[in-house]
Amino acid sequence: MDLKKAHKNFIYSPLLLVVVILFFIAVRFVTGDWKSPVFWSITVIHIVLALFLLHLNTTFVFIRKRTLLPAFFYLLFTGTNPLCFYSLESALSALIIALAFFFLFATHQKADTQLYAFDISLLLTVGSFIWGPLLLFFPLFWYGMYLFKSLNLRTFFAGVAGFLMIYLFLFTWSVYRDDLSLFVRSFPHPVDFGKLQLVNFSVKKGVLSGFLAFLFILSGVKIFVSGSMEKMKAVSVLGYMYLFTLLVFAAFVFQDKWESEWLSVLYIPASFLMSYFFTFSQKKWVTRLFFFTIVFFAGMLSWEYLHVLIG
């Protein structure tokens, strides 16, 4: 079998992507509760998210070559991790972050970006009613605008305005209903944000996290060392995604309560990082590592269900 040709098919072949999506659905059908509407809603969201990642790269071209790998890696990560199978909150949170990325990348080196900042703020604030920690992403997106040279007083206050608009609406509604407790309950509980609890690393989780960290390091070397000839836009966007991934992984390690949510968000920038590495690195060992990665994650899913059957 010509591994190099097969590797290129994963990068360029739309037909193979369709096959991957069908296989993703088949795996969910076999391993999940196919009678649950929530289960299939999550599956649809993951597929839409995978295709939206392709749209992000096509629109903003931070991976210079045409590649289908962002969709493939997102389907691989979410399709082999049972934590992502049943949590609607984690799927919706990931979708909100992906949409916020779209507005963030649209601000790159533009002066009039107040509307984009406002849209990001609305997304994160409304999303916080689904998953409170989405409010913690405000500084990360502001830093992204600073990095892309689009942060100024107008964009900052546009972001604040988006947040305030939602809560002023809730306050007005509470006054109208003569029940201010509705407004008070709308705020995420501060204890949840400050409560740190180290994730319980089983053998499987430790192996999985270690391998992801290994790929993360390789992609960093490619971006910051080997990729020095890339356009500044590509380097700045991928560098921002690298930091984003690192911070979300730290949150995943230290906040066990929201393990599936942190992972679902983490897989978005991680998919781009892995895609960049495996699209541009054509060496034989990289091609072998690519197929080993597929086998590895498939093996993790098999390990999970063999353990359930044996147990």
Secondary structure, 3 states (H helix, E strand, C coil): CCHHHHHHHHHHCHHHHHHHHHHHHHHHHHHCCCCCHHHHHHHHHHHHHHHHHHHHHHHHCCCCCCCCHHHHHHHHHHHCCHHHCCCHHHHHHHHHHHHHHHHHHCCCCCCCCHHHHHHHHHHHHHHCCCCHHHHHHHHHHHHHHHHCCCCCHHHHHHHHHHHHHHHHHHHHHHHHCCCCHHHHHCCCCHHHHHCCECCCCCHHHHHHHHHHHHHHHHHHHHHHHHCCCCCHHHHHHHHHHHHHHHHHHHHHHHEHHHHHHHHHHHHHHHHHHHHHHHHHCCCHHHHHHHHHHHHHHHHHHHHHHHHHHHC
